[in-house]
Amino acid sequence: MIYLDNAATSKTKPDEVIQAVIDAMQSAGNASRGASNESLSSDRIVFQTRKKISELFNVSNPRQVVFTKNSTEAINVALQGIIEEGDHVITSCMEHNSVLRPLNYLKRDKKVEVDYIHIDENGDLKYEEIKGLIKLNTKVLVLNHASNVTGNINNLRHIGDICRAKNIIFIVDVSQSAGSFEIDMIRDNIDVLCFTGHKSLLGPQGTGGLCVRDNIYIEPLMSGGTGVHTYDSYQPDRMPTRLESGTLNAHGIAGLGAGIDYINSKGMDKLTEKATIFSKTFFDGVKSIDNIKLYGNYDTQYRAPIVSLNIADMDSSELSAILSDKYNISTRPGAHCAPLLHESMKTVDQGMVRFSFSHQNTMEEVEFAIKAIREVAEEENSTTI
């Protein structure tokens, strides 16, 4: 199988990641639950990975790194723990349902106001709309760094500067960019950064978290056992315990830490450059095929290695199934959990087929995928004449 669905999850993990998980499963107990060797082993794994994440994203203190099972949980923790009744929130039309759905519940249940920054025909954010959406009660601006559909990347520094000047909390979803692009919380004025471990960070599924600026207070989404302050009636207030309840996924966290080590050893820029060359080669190979429709801004090298397309009016699920069944190529069809983006790009009924590349792909795989699209397009075009 030629795996071109890396925006959903990275399939092939480095050997170092697999070994770290195995080692942790053989040695790690329950973190912060005693002074046994097993518990202390888990403590070390968790702390060391917090430190690696804090260095990766320039977090002020490793204690401000909180572990969750994925970025969806992290985003829910941030939004539901910060936004209060009557607040105003700004987001965009390119967001994933991990942002849109929690905001919809807050609109319904807490009378929160939500406004959306629109996108243009290439899927780029209309930055000029942002200042006009800000109100006296605007508390949060929540935005992804890179679109999981088009691969377009947003200018975090520009938006972070606006938020800091207006005293707005800036929450960023880096699911598609963490491990591929440099992200600096201090430079970009990011208050809360939500990440997942199983994509470009090359960690196991079931890992993720949020990084929180020191002066941002988040109410706990869950409460329960923490291993400390057992006789407190409520969740301990100190970070990261405030936002972490129950047993942590130390085995997965060990793999996540190894994934970060792998990226650092190979060079994040080099890995991303390789994936970008594959996506650019694919784009150049399919863009002139008759009746191909491409979505996103391809006039810049600074984009996630994603190419989304359709062939004429063919349903995206049909095209993806043909690629899988006939050519053994894995892609992602449909709406990609981004309903407002598809509404904006008028692809609600058809969806799109997303090709997402990794440094682990090969040029032979890319060329074969181009050949497959050309053949399917030619056959589709011949049947519609």
URLINZI-V508261 format. One record per backbone hydrogen bond with DSSP energy under -1.0 kcal/mol. NH is the residue of the N-H (numbers start at 0). CO is the residue of the C=O. If there is no record, write none. Layout:
nh = {NH	NH}
co = {CO	CO}
This chain:
nh = {1	3	5	7	8	9	17	18	19	20	21	22	23	24	25	27	28	32	39	40	41	42	43	44	45	46	47	48	49	50	51	52	53	54	55	56	58	63	64	65	67	73	74	75	76	77	78	79	80	82	85	86	87	88	89	90	92	96	98	99	100	102	103	104	105	106	107	108	109	111	112	114	116	119	122	125	126	128	129	132	137	138	139	140	141	142	144	146	153	155	158	159	160	161	162	163	164	165	167	168	170	171	172	173	176	177	179	180	184	187	189	190	191	192	193	194	196	201	202	207	208	209	210	211	212	215	218	231	241	242	243	245	249	252	253	254	255	256	257	258	259	260	261	262	263	264	265	266	270	271	272	273	274	275	276	277	278	279	280	281	282	283	284	285	286	288	291	292	294	302	303	305	306	308	309	311	313	315	318	319	320	321	322	323	324	325	328	329	331	337	341	342	343	344	346	350	351	352	353	354	355	356	360	365	366	367	368	369	370	371	372	373	374	375	376	377	378	379	380	381	382}
co = {327	329	355	4	4	197	13	14	15	16	17	18	19	20	21	23	37	29	35	36	37	38	39	40	41	42	43	44	45	46	47	48	49	50	51	52	53	60	61	209	207	69	70	71	72	73	74	75	76	78	109	83	136	112	139	114	116	336	95	95	96	98	99	100	101	102	103	104	105	105	86	88	90	123	119	117	124	125	126	129	134	87	87	168	89	170	172	151	144	153	154	155	156	157	158	159	160	161	162	138	140	191	142	193	173	173	176	176	56	183	184	169	169	210	171	208	206	198	196	67	194	65	192	63	190	212	80	228	237	239	240	224	247	248	249	250	251	252	253	254	255	256	257	258	259	260	261	262	266	267	268	269	270	271	272	273	274	275	276	277	278	279	280	281	282	285	288	309	307	300	150	303	354	352	292	290	310	349	314	315	316	317	318	319	320	321	322	1	353	334	337	338	339	340	341	346	333	308	331	306	3	304	357	361	362	363	364	365	366	367	368	369	370	371	372	373	374	375	376	377	378}
